[in-house]
């Protein structure tokens, strides 16, 4: 065990940064113009979260679950598995998250909109996933076809989902936040192994979401604000 701990993180990576970015390039070219639909859905999520109307939140979760299934199959199983033996397991993890979100959406009384501050905080996390993370990739010398996009690639999809969980009240949200948080640790670790500063953005967004979830658990029962 000590020998493993002596290896630098980058030595444990199964692929180079160039191979990783090439994977994104080929993937984005294959799935275009799905990016337009993904962006449209991401923007439509904002008013649904801020208004806190339960039927819209339920519908949003079901569609978001479909995005997790897409990433599980089209990204992890079909492409990432070619360079990372663990990708099939990642795909099952994403599929499990999708199943949990559908279950939460149809479970009677399983979902409740959070307080106004929680909804705005969740919306900010969502905007980070939709806009800031892709722009950060461009600023850090990725080409547009190498950038990660919400609903198509894992990191922004997980972060956006955390934003939705922050905007909810108690009940299912901690269970639904667990896999996205775990993925942010994995995804950030992969980026760090490639010496990419984006790792800190992924971890930072996950950390903010986790703190907001904790704050919601502490003040949520006493906060009954509505929009």
Number of C-alpha atoms within 10 A of each C-alpha: 5 6 6 9 8 8 10 10 15 17 11 11 14 12 13 14 16 9 12 18 17 14 18 20 17 13 20 22 12 10 11 10 10 14 15 10 12 17 17 11 16 21 14 12 22 18 13 20 28 23 16 20 14 16 12 15 23 21 16 22 24 21 16 23 25 18 22 28 23 20 23 28 19 17 23 24 21 15 17 22 16 13 14 15 12 13 19 20 14 22 25 16 18 26 20 16 23 24 16 17 25 19 16 21 22 14 12 8 10 15 20 18 23 27 25 19 18 27 28 19 20 30 24 17 25 29 20 20 29 23 15 15 23 21 16 16 18 16 10 13 10 15 12 15 17 21 20 26 22 26 29 23 22 24 24 28 26 27 30 29 29 32 32 30 29 35 31 26 24 20 13 20 21 18 15 19 23 13 18 25 22 14 21 26 16 17 19 23 20 20 18 16 18 20 13 16 14 19 21 15 18 26 19 14 24 26 15 17 27 20 13 21 25 14 13 22 14 11 11 18 12 10 15 12 11 13 10
